[in-house]
Amino acid sequence: MVARKFVIHHQDSIFEIDYDTEYGVEVLQTQIFSLTYVPSDEQKIVAEDDDRVVSLSDETDLTSIPDKLRLVSTGGNSEDISQGTSGQIEKSDAEMVKSDEELARMLQAEEEAMMFQQYVAAQDSSEFESRIRPYVSQVLMYEDPVRQEAARKTVPKDELEEKALVSLAKEGNFKPSKHEKDYAFLLQLLFWFKRSFRWVNEPSCDYCGNKTIGQGMGNPLTSELAYGANRVELYRCTSCPIITRFPRYNDPLKLVETKRGRCGEWANCFTLYCRSFGYDSRLILDFTDHVWTECFSHSLGRWIHLDPCEGVYDKPMLYEKGWGKKLNYVIAISVDGVCDVTKRYTKKWHEVLSRRTLTTESSLEAVLRALTEERRGSFMSQVSALKLRDRNEQEELERNLHSPDDTSVSLPGRQSGDKEWRILRSEFGSGENSSVSSSSCPVRTCVDDHVTNIHDSFLPIVTQFVVDDLPVARAIEVLNMIKQVLVDLKNAPFKTRKARLTLDADSSSSFPEQFLPALEVLLFALSLKSQKDTDEKSLTICLVGKPTETALALPVALDALRELVTDLRKCQNLNKDSLSFPFLKQNRVCSGSVLASGEELPSGIATAAFDGIQESKWEEPNGAKGCWIVYKTLYNQVQQLIAYELMSANDAPERDPKDWVLEGSNDGGSTWHVLDKQTNQVFEERFQRKSYKITSPGIQANIFRFRFLCGRDVNSTSRLQLGSIDLYRSHH
């Protein structure tokens, strides 16, 4: 282990890196990337003294390379000093020519594949049609009012509607259109279904609940056939002599009841749920043995891919790019028609064509056209609109087929089913990712002014504790009364939230009236109001603003109250020192924008670190050996930070940050000033908040950057995660 200080010259900037050689080359390259935004594979390092090229590889001895280095980007995002601007233009032109050549080669390959397919494909289309025909009948069940009503009854509609509106509010959309609300609700329906439905590898024993072993197939019972279970799997218990039956039901009405199955049952039942709430929906049949759902989004103006088994939406390249599937036919089947949507799910059409041998393309189109006309006989008044939508979709599929793939998005292998089964089906993917992630994050706006207002609102309450010289135990009782009211409000219907607080000056179990003015400040931060009841012995608390504002703020207030009570239990008494940081968290910076080196989609995005909710988190899939997150203040207001806090996330301690540097800039990021540096930090608990004073006070900045140098255990994970980041400014 050798401590080094490298001075990196890049364009017109100089960057200093204090570095421990024990971390190796990869972490150094990541730190250089966090400072210069030049990716590791585009970094060319030159010794400043003698212009000698320094090759960075796993074998490089970091103790022997010079201290002063110059960085030259070999990519197209930074100017190469040796080539100048003309070199940039020449490279851009060359890349365009290369792109055109690749497109030409792809089109040529598709043409050749089409010619080959005409020779090897069967002329008879009966086998192809026989694969589709049963599903044409099956989707008609989704139109049955009885089945739809049975499905709707099992859905916590108000809860999902609240979550949908909150998800929009977190993006700053407090006045969504109907189409935006519908789309947000659809995604919440998908997430709820993923949590509610159960995947079956081998069913547990019906008698004792223990593990079972497959014994082949059995004859279906009359009661099973009534719900379309033509196949029944038999399983023998490993602990008792009981045989457990697993009927493969095809009727979604029965699946609404059983809530279990494999991909066929999942997609079948979820498509019914989508139709039950009025979405234009279709069942997607993948001939390589998978099924999922598509719904039309009026908000986005196109069909959306939804896989209930994986809980993934709008990621059609999941199967080819993530799972490694060799697709051939992907067919969409709905009440108003049947169409081929394979081109939505591939970027390798010429390869897919070579595998489409069931029938010729012209025969395939004829079959789909006949089935669609058959179905649209009962939709005569809508035929023109449906044909227009068909044409628009075909144009979209052709555009997407030859558009460049988004290489910044990493797609996982299959997650549903046990590991051995997924590997056997060649759907495990690389095995490196377990969720969708992105290394090219958009700038996201923090909608968190309510978080700051809630933290500020605790000052009057704690001040009253100090003024009244209240014992700690009594202060905790008062806070728990407030907490219970907030819990009651959170559990109430979100559009008509209401709760009651008992007042009685002579009772220790009732809320003390002298705290009412301080309580009003907190209620105002939650878009709530209070009014004394006619008997003057109780207080009714209800909504005063938009229900969504309260829904967004209540979880934050409950988490903050829990933390405050925990901190109070560690105090022997309350005094004026209790009115300062870190006990009270005043002047929190809010409403800025965030950019990160990477993030998990959709639940681990960068702004999750600033939303004030313990259960959410920012997760950087490749951040264990170095990553960064940048915070830019609202309207570029210059702030002087005096402290900050980091909170560990809900799980996986090995992903906690260990070493980091906090920096500030007031010139757009051209130069950075170190505000604080921490090494060997350990979060002993989950949801543990650590507070840090700024070690270089007095620096004014409007951009703040955390460079996380390494995670707690870089050998066991590639990921880094944080539950929250809070910045506190000087009140002057």
BELBELSUL-V738560 format. One record per residue. N is the residue number from 0. RES is the residue in one small letter. PHI is phi in degrees with one decimal (none if undefined). BURIAL is # if it has 16 or more other ideal C-beta (glycine too) atoms within 10 Angstrom, else .. D_LAST is the distance of its C-alpha to the last C-alpha in whole Angstrom. Layout:
BEGIN
N	RES	PHI	BURIAL	D_LAST
N	RES	PHI	BURIAL	D_LAST
END
This chain:
BEGIN
0	m	none	.	43
1	v	-132.6	.	42
2	a	-84.8	.	38
3	r	-124.6	.	38
4	k	-120.8	.	36
5	f	-96.3	#	37
6	v	-112.7	.	35
7	i	-104.4	#	36
8	h	-95.1	#	36
9	h	-140.9	#	36
10	q	53.8	.	37
11	d	-103.0	.	34
12	s	-116.5	.	32
13	i	-122.6	.	32
14	f	-124.5	#	31
15	e	-104.8	.	31
16	i	-126.7	#	32
17	d	-83.7	.	33
18	y	-136.4	#	36
19	d	-98.0	#	38
20	t	-61.9	#	41
21	e	-61.7	.	42
22	y	-71.1	#	40
23	g	87.6	.	43
24	v	-70.9	#	43
25	e	-59.9	.	42
26	v	-68.0	#	39
27	l	-61.6	#	38
28	q	-62.8	#	39
29	t	-65.9	#	37
30	q	-65.0	#	34
31	i	-61.9	#	35
32	f	-62.3	#	35
33	s	-65.3	#	31
34	l	-88.9	#	30
35	t	-111.5	#	33
36	y	64.1	.	34
37	v	-94.6	#	38
38	p	-58.5	#	40
39	s	-56.9	.	41
40	d	-76.9	.	45
41	e	-112.1	.	44
42	q	-87.5	#	43
43	k	-115.1	#	45
44	i	-102.0	#	44
45	v	-122.3	#	45
46	a	-64.3	.	45
47	e	-66.6	#	44
48	d	-76.5	.	46
49	d	-126.7	.	49
50	d	58.6	.	49
51	r	-77.2	.	50
52	v	-71.5	.	49
53	v	-101.6	.	48
54	s	-84.8	.	49
55	l	-97.2	#	47
56	s	-144.1	.	49
57	d	-61.1	.	49
58	e	-91.2	.	51
59	t	-63.8	#	49
60	d	-86.7	.	49
61	l	-70.3	#	45
62	t	-80.9	.	45
63	s	-108.5	.	48
64	i	-76.9	#	46
65	p	-63.2	.	44
66	d	-77.0	.	41
67	k	-98.1	.	40
68	l	-130.3	#	41
69	r	-120.4	#	41
70	l	-101.1	#	40
71	v	-121.9	#	42
72	s	-79.1	#	42
73	t	-93.5	.	46
74	g	-96.4	.	44
75	g	-98.3	.	44
76	n	-94.6	.	40
77	s	-128.1	#	39
78	e	-77.1	.	41
79	d	-80.9	#	44
80	i	-60.6	.	44
81	s	-74.6	.	48
82	q	-100.2	.	49
83	g	73.3	.	46
84	t	-64.6	.	46
85	s	-62.0	.	49
86	g	-62.2	.	50
87	q	-60.7	.	47
88	i	-65.0	.	49
89	e	-60.9	.	52
90	k	-66.6	.	51
91	s	-61.9	.	49
92	d	-62.3	.	53
93	a	-62.6	.	54
94	e	-65.8	.	52
95	m	-64.5	.	53
96	v	-62.1	.	57
97	k	-61.4	.	57
98	s	-63.5	.	55
99	d	-63.7	.	58
100	e	-64.7	.	60
101	e	-63.5	.	59
102	l	-63.5	.	59
103	a	-62.6	.	63
104	r	-64.3	.	64
105	m	-65.2	#	62
106	l	-64.7	.	64
107	q	-64.1	.	67
108	a	-63.5	#	67
109	e	-65.5	#	67
110	e	-63.4	.	70
111	e	-66.8	.	72
112	a	-64.2	#	71
113	m	-65.7	#	72
114	m	-63.2	.	75
115	f	-63.7	.	75
116	q	-62.7	#	74
117	q	-62.8	.	77
118	y	-83.6	.	80
119	v	-95.9	.	78
120	a	-75.6	#	77
121	a	-69.6	.	80
122	q	-78.3	.	81
123	d	-83.2	.	81
124	s	-98.8	#	78
125	s	-65.0	.	79
126	e	-66.2	.	77
127	f	-60.7	#	74
128	e	-64.6	#	75
129	s	-65.5	.	76
130	r	-72.0	.	72
131	i	-93.1	#	71
132	r	-50.8	.	73
133	p	-60.0	.	72
134	y	-73.7	#	68
135	v	-61.6	#	69
136	s	-74.4	.	71
137	q	-63.7	#	68
138	v	-66.4	#	65
139	l	-65.8	.	67
140	m	-63.8	#	66
141	y	-68.8	#	63
142	e	-91.4	.	64
143	d	-71.7	#	65
144	p	-58.8	.	64
145	v	-65.7	.	65
146	r	-64.7	#	63
147	q	-63.1	#	60
148	e	-66.1	.	60
149	a	-62.0	#	60
150	a	-67.6	#	57
151	r	-60.1	.	55
152	k	-63.8	.	56
153	t	-90.4	.	54
154	v	-98.2	#	51
155	p	-75.9	.	48
156	k	-57.4	.	47
157	d	-62.8	.	44
158	e	-63.4	.	42
159	l	-69.8	#	43
160	e	-63.8	#	42
161	e	-62.5	#	39
162	k	-62.7	#	38
163	a	-63.6	#	39
164	l	-67.5	#	36
165	v	-65.4	#	34
166	s	-62.0	#	34
167	l	-70.9	#	34
168	a	-64.0	#	31
169	k	-64.2	#	29
170	e	-94.5	.	30
171	g	89.2	.	29
172	n	-99.2	#	32
173	f	-93.7	.	32
174	k	-128.5	.	35
175	p	-72.1	#	37
176	s	-75.5	.	41
177	k	-60.1	.	44
178	h	-64.3	.	45
179	e	-65.8	#	41
180	k	-65.4	#	42
181	d	-61.7	#	45
182	y	-66.1	#	44
183	a	-63.4	#	41
184	f	-66.0	#	44
185	l	-57.9	#	46
186	l	-66.6	#	44
187	q	-67.1	#	43
188	l	-62.6	#	47
189	l	-62.0	#	48
190	f	-65.4	#	45
191	w	-62.5	#	47
192	f	-62.2	#	50
193	k	-60.0	#	49
194	r	-76.5	.	48
195	s	-89.1	.	51
196	f	-83.5	#	54
197	r	-117.3	.	55
198	w	-79.6	#	57
199	v	-114.4	#	60
200	n	-87.6	.	62
201	e	-123.4	#	64
202	p	-66.5	#	64
203	s	-70.1	.	64
204	c	-59.5	#	67
205	d	-62.8	.	68
206	y	-93.8	.	69
207	c	-113.5	.	67
208	g	81.6	.	64
209	n	-82.7	.	65
210	k	-67.5	.	65
211	t	-124.1	#	68
212	i	-127.2	.	70
213	g	-61.5	.	71
214	q	-123.9	.	75
215	g	96.2	.	75
216	m	-106.7	.	76
217	g	-125.6	#	78
218	n	-81.7	.	79
219	p	-69.9	#	77
220	l	-81.7	.	78
221	t	-59.9	.	79
222	s	-66.8	.	75
223	e	-79.5	#	73
224	l	-63.5	.	75
225	a	-60.9	.	74
226	y	-115.2	#	71
227	g	78.4	#	72
228	a	-86.1	#	72
229	n	-75.6	.	75
230	r	-118.3	.	74
231	v	-132.0	#	73
232	e	-90.6	#	72
233	l	-112.1	.	73
234	y	-136.0	#	71
235	r	-99.3	.	73
236	c	-71.2	#	71
237	t	-83.0	.	71
238	s	-119.4	.	71
239	c	-143.0	.	73
240	p	-80.9	.	76
241	i	-74.8	.	75
242	i	-98.8	.	74
243	t	-102.4	#	71
244	r	-96.0	.	71
245	f	-127.3	#	69
246	p	-70.5	#	70
247	r	-91.7	#	68
248	y	-67.3	#	68
249	n	-106.0	#	67
250	d	-86.7	#	67
251	p	-63.4	#	63
252	l	-60.6	#	64
253	k	-70.1	#	65
254	l	-68.5	#	62
255	v	-60.2	#	60
256	e	-80.3	.	61
257	t	-77.3	.	61
258	k	52.8	.	58
259	r	-156.2	#	59
260	g	151.7	#	61
261	r	-113.4	#	60
262	c	-57.9	#	59
263	g	-61.4	#	62
264	e	-67.1	#	61
265	w	-60.5	#	58
266	a	-67.0	#	58
267	n	-58.9	#	61
268	c	-71.1	#	59
269	f	-65.5	#	55
270	t	-64.3	#	57
271	l	-61.0	#	58
272	y	-58.6	#	55
273	c	-63.4	#	54
274	r	-66.2	#	57
275	s	-63.8	#	56
276	f	-103.5	#	53
277	g	85.0	.	55
278	y	-80.2	#	53
279	d	-66.3	#	56
280	s	-130.6	#	57
281	r	-147.1	#	59
282	l	-85.2	#	60
283	i	-106.7	#	60
284	l	-104.2	#	63
285	d	-100.1	#	63
286	f	-67.4	#	66
287	t	-91.6	#	65
288	d	79.7	.	64
289	h	-154.5	#	61
290	v	-140.2	#	60
291	w	-153.7	#	57
292	t	-128.6	#	55
293	e	-127.2	#	54
294	c	-128.0	#	53
295	f	-86.1	#	52
296	s	-100.3	#	49
297	h	-71.2	.	49
298	s	-67.0	#	45
299	l	-97.4	.	46
300	g	73.7	.	49
301	r	-160.4	#	51
302	w	-77.3	#	52
303	i	-115.5	#	50
304	h	-76.1	#	51
305	l	-136.9	#	51
306	d	-110.7	#	52
307	p	-66.5	#	52
308	c	-62.2	#	53
309	e	-96.4	#	50
310	g	68.1	#	47
311	v	-112.9	#	47
312	y	-132.4	#	47
313	d	53.9	.	47
314	k	-130.9	#	48
315	p	-63.7	#	52
316	m	-82.5	#	52
317	l	-54.1	#	51
318	y	-79.8	#	55
319	e	-74.7	#	56
320	k	-86.7	#	53
321	g	-86.9	#	52
322	w	-77.9	#	55
323	g	82.3	.	57
324	k	-71.4	#	60
325	k	-102.8	.	63
326	l	-71.0	#	63
327	n	-133.1	#	66
328	y	-124.3	#	65
329	v	-126.5	#	62
330	i	-117.2	#	64
331	a	-97.9	#	62
332	i	-127.3	#	64
333	s	-141.0	#	63
334	v	-65.0	#	65
335	d	-111.6	#	65
336	g	154.3	#	66
337	v	-131.9	#	66
338	c	-146.3	#	65
339	d	-91.4	#	64
340	v	-116.9	#	60
341	t	-56.2	#	61
342	k	-65.6	#	59
343	r	-71.4	#	56
344	y	-110.2	#	56
345	t	-144.9	#	57
346	k	-116.8	#	56
347	k	-125.7	#	60
348	w	-61.4	#	62
349	h	-64.1	#	65
350	e	-73.3	#	65
351	v	-61.5	#	65
352	l	-56.5	#	68
353	s	-66.9	#	70
354	r	-100.3	.	69
355	r	-91.2	#	70
356	t	-114.4	.	74
357	l	-67.3	#	75
358	t	-161.6	#	76
359	t	-72.5	#	75
360	e	-63.8	.	72
361	s	-67.2	.	75
362	s	-67.4	#	76
363	l	-60.1	#	73
364	e	-62.3	.	72
365	a	-64.6	.	75
366	v	-62.6	#	74
367	l	-65.1	#	71
368	r	-65.0	.	72
369	a	-65.5	.	75
370	l	-64.0	#	72
371	t	-65.6	#	70
372	e	-63.1	.	72
373	e	-61.6	.	74
374	r	-74.5	#	71
375	r	-84.0	#	70
376	g	-60.7	.	73
377	s	-98.0	.	71
378	f	-124.9	.	68
379	m	-55.4	.	70
380	s	-70.9	.	68
381	q	-109.3	.	65
382	v	-59.3	.	67
383	s	-61.2	.	66
384	a	-65.6	.	62
385	l	-67.5	.	62
386	k	-64.9	.	64
387	l	-63.6	.	61
388	r	-65.9	#	59
389	d	-60.3	.	61
390	r	-62.4	.	61
391	n	-61.0	.	58
392	e	-67.2	#	57
393	q	-63.0	.	60
394	e	-64.8	.	58
395	e	-63.5	.	55
396	l	-62.8	#	57
397	e	-67.1	.	58
398	r	-63.8	.	55
399	n	-67.2	#	53
400	l	-59.8	#	56
401	h	-107.7	.	56
402	s	-79.8	.	52
403	p	-65.6	.	50
404	d	-74.1	.	49
405	d	-81.4	.	46
406	t	-73.3	.	46
407	s	-76.3	.	42
408	v	-95.4	#	43
409	s	-98.9	#	45
410	l	-109.6	#	47
411	p	-81.4	#	49
412	g	-70.4	#	52
413	r	-62.8	#	54
414	q	-106.9	#	52
415	s	-82.3	#	54
416	g	93.6	#	57
417	d	-72.6	.	58
418	k	-60.8	.	58
419	e	-61.7	.	61
420	w	-64.3	.	62
421	r	-66.4	#	59
422	i	-65.8	.	61
423	l	-59.5	.	64
424	r	-87.2	.	63
425	s	57.6	.	61
426	e	-120.3	#	58
427	f	-76.5	#	56
428	g	69.0	#	54
429	s	-74.9	.	53
430	g	80.1	.	52
431	e	-84.4	.	48
432	n	-109.6	#	46
433	s	-114.6	.	46
434	s	-160.3	#	44
435	v	-76.0	#	43
436	s	-141.7	#	40
437	s	-136.4	#	39
438	s	-101.0	#	38
439	s	-129.6	.	37
440	c	-88.9	#	34
441	p	-76.2	.	33
442	v	-71.5	.	29
443	r	-114.9	#	28
444	t	-92.2	#	25
445	c	-83.2	#	23
446	v	-97.7	#	24
447	d	-141.4	#	22
448	d	-63.7	.	19
449	h	-64.6	#	21
450	v	-64.3	#	21
451	t	-63.4	#	17
452	n	-62.4	#	18
453	i	-65.9	#	20
454	h	-62.1	#	18
455	d	-65.1	#	16
456	s	-71.6	#	19
457	f	-79.4	#	20
458	l	-60.0	.	18
459	p	-60.6	.	20
460	i	-67.7	#	23
461	v	-68.5	#	22
462	t	-59.8	#	21
463	q	-64.6	#	24
464	f	-58.1	#	26
465	v	-68.1	#	24
466	v	-60.5	.	25
467	d	-81.5	.	29
468	d	51.3	.	29
469	l	-74.0	#	30
470	p	-61.1	.	32
471	v	-58.0	#	31
472	a	-61.3	.	34
473	r	-70.7	.	34
474	a	-61.3	#	30
475	i	-65.3	#	32
476	e	-60.4	.	34
477	v	-64.1	#	32
478	l	-63.7	#	30
479	n	-66.8	.	33
480	m	-65.0	#	34
481	i	-63.6	#	31
482	k	-60.0	#	32
483	q	-62.8	.	36
484	v	-63.2	#	35
485	l	-66.6	#	33
486	v	-62.9	.	36
487	d	-60.7	.	38
488	l	-66.3	#	36
489	k	-64.9	#	36
490	n	-82.7	.	40
491	a	-81.4	.	41
492	p	-54.4	.	42
493	f	-69.0	#	39
494	k	-83.7	.	40
495	t	-133.6	.	40
496	r	-58.9	#	38
497	k	-158.4	.	39
498	a	-150.3	#	38
499	r	-128.2	.	39
500	l	-123.7	#	37
501	t	-79.9	.	40
502	l	-114.5	#	39
503	d	-166.3	.	40
504	a	-63.0	.	39
505	d	-96.9	.	42
506	s	-118.5	.	42
507	s	-73.2	.	40
508	s	-90.0	.	41
509	s	-111.5	.	39
510	f	-77.5	#	35
511	p	-68.9	#	34
512	e	-67.3	.	33
513	q	-66.6	.	30
514	f	-93.3	#	28
515	l	-61.5	#	29
516	p	-59.6	.	26
517	a	-68.0	#	24
518	l	-63.0	#	26
519	e	-60.4	.	26
520	v	-64.4	.	22
521	l	-65.7	#	24
522	l	-61.1	#	27
523	f	-62.6	.	25
524	a	-65.4	#	23
525	l	-100.5	#	26
526	s	58.4	#	28
527	l	-123.6	#	30
528	k	-140.1	.	31
529	s	-126.9	#	33
530	q	-148.8	.	36
531	k	-68.1	.	38
532	d	-74.9	.	42
533	t	-62.1	.	44
534	d	-81.1	.	45
535	e	61.8	.	42
536	k	-107.5	.	42
537	s	-150.1	.	40
538	l	-127.6	#	37
539	t	-100.2	.	38
540	i	-113.8	#	35
541	c	-146.6	#	35
542	l	-70.6	#	34
543	v	-123.7	.	32
544	g	-114.7	.	31
545	k	-72.6	.	33
546	p	-54.9	#	34
547	t	-65.2	#	33
548	e	-63.0	#	29
549	t	-69.3	#	30
550	a	-60.7	#	32
551	l	-71.0	#	29
552	a	-88.7	#	27
553	l	-57.5	#	30
554	p	-61.0	#	30
555	v	-65.4	#	26
556	a	-63.7	#	26
557	l	-65.7	#	29
558	d	-63.7	#	28
559	a	-65.0	#	25
560	l	-65.0	#	27
561	r	-60.5	.	29
562	e	-64.8	.	27
563	l	-64.1	#	25
564	v	-64.2	.	29
565	t	-60.8	.	30
566	d	-67.0	.	27
567	l	-64.2	#	28
568	r	-63.3	.	31
569	k	-87.3	.	30
570	c	-96.0	.	29
571	q	-89.2	.	31
572	n	-156.6	.	29
573	l	-108.0	#	26
574	n	-146.9	.	23
575	k	-62.5	.	20
576	d	-65.5	.	19
577	s	-72.9	#	20
578	l	-94.6	.	17
579	s	-127.0	.	15
580	f	-67.2	.	15
581	p	-94.2	.	18
582	f	-62.7	#	20
583	l	-110.0	#	17
584	k	-115.1	#	16
585	q	-89.4	.	12
586	n	59.0	#	10
587	r	-72.8	#	13
588	v	-73.6	#	13
589	c	-146.5	#	16
590	s	65.5	#	19
591	g	-85.5	#	19
592	s	-123.6	#	23
593	v	-130.4	#	25
594	l	-134.8	#	27
595	a	-130.9	#	29
596	s	-71.0	#	32
597	g	-176.0	#	34
598	e	-162.1	#	35
599	e	-89.7	#	37
600	l	-113.2	#	38
601	p	-98.2	#	38
602	s	-94.3	.	36
603	g	-116.4	#	34
604	i	-74.3	#	32
605	a	-60.9	#	29
606	t	-67.7	#	27
607	a	-62.8	#	28
608	a	-74.9	#	26
609	f	-120.3	#	23
610	d	-91.0	#	25
611	g	77.3	#	24
612	i	-108.3	#	28
613	q	-61.3	#	30
614	e	-71.1	.	33
615	s	-88.4	#	32
616	k	-161.8	#	31
617	w	-93.0	#	31
618	e	-127.2	#	34
619	e	-104.2	#	35
620	p	-60.0	#	39
621	n	-121.2	#	39
622	g	-96.3	#	36
623	a	-62.1	#	37
624	k	-101.5	#	38
625	g	136.2	#	34
626	c	-162.3	#	32
627	w	-150.0	#	29
628	i	-142.8	#	26
629	v	-115.4	#	24
630	y	-118.1	#	21
631	k	-110.7	#	20
632	t	-71.8	#	17
633	l	-63.4	.	17
634	y	55.6	.	18
635	n	58.2	.	17
636	q	-65.9	.	13
637	v	-77.1	.	12
638	q	-126.9	#	10
639	q	-109.1	#	9
640	l	-74.9	#	11
641	i	-115.8	#	11
642	a	-165.1	#	14
643	y	-153.1	#	17
644	e	-135.5	#	20
645	l	-123.0	#	24
646	m	-122.3	#	26
647	s	-68.3	#	30
648	a	-82.9	#	32
649	n	-77.0	.	35
650	d	-151.1	.	38
651	a	49.2	#	39
652	p	-55.8	#	37
653	e	-64.1	#	39
654	r	-91.5	#	36
655	d	-61.7	#	33
656	p	-69.3	#	31
657	k	-116.2	#	32
658	d	-122.7	#	30
659	w	-157.7	#	27
660	v	-128.8	#	25
661	l	-106.2	#	21
662	e	-127.7	#	21
663	g	-131.0	#	18
664	s	-139.1	#	19
665	n	-124.7	#	18
666	d	-129.1	.	22
667	g	77.7	.	23
668	g	96.6	.	24
669	s	-70.4	.	26
670	t	-127.9	.	25
671	w	-127.9	#	23
672	h	-115.3	.	21
673	v	-71.9	.	21
674	l	-97.9	#	18
675	d	-163.0	#	21
676	k	-141.1	#	24
677	q	-131.4	#	26
678	t	-133.1	.	30
679	n	54.3	.	33
680	q	-80.8	.	31
681	v	-129.7	.	33
682	f	-94.4	#	32
683	e	-73.4	.	35
684	e	-132.1	.	34
685	r	-79.2	.	34
686	f	60.1	#	31
687	q	-85.8	.	29
688	r	-98.7	#	25
689	k	-114.0	.	24
690	s	-108.3	.	21
691	y	-136.3	#	19
692	k	-84.4	.	17
693	i	-68.1	#	16
694	t	-85.0	.	18
695	s	-122.7	.	17
696	p	-71.5	.	13
697	g	92.8	.	11
698	i	-85.8	#	13
699	q	-93.1	.	12
700	a	-153.8	#	14
701	n	-123.3	#	16
702	i	-130.6	#	19
703	f	-124.1	#	19
704	r	-130.6	#	22
705	f	-95.7	#	24
706	r	-107.4	#	27
707	f	-86.3	#	29
708	l	-80.6	#	32
709	c	-165.0	#	35
710	g	-91.6	#	35
711	r	-65.0	#	36
712	d	-141.8	.	40
713	v	-71.8	#	41
714	n	-83.6	.	45
715	s	-106.6	.	45
716	t	-153.4	#	42
717	s	-96.2	.	41
718	r	-99.8	#	38
719	l	-131.4	#	35
720	q	-145.3	#	33
721	l	-141.6	#	29
722	g	-75.0	#	29
723	s	-159.3	#	25
724	i	-130.2	#	22
725	d	-129.4	#	18
726	l	-109.1	#	15
727	y	-122.4	#	12
728	r	-103.0	#	9
729	s	-68.8	.	5
730	h	-81.6	.	4
731	h	-75.8	.	0
END
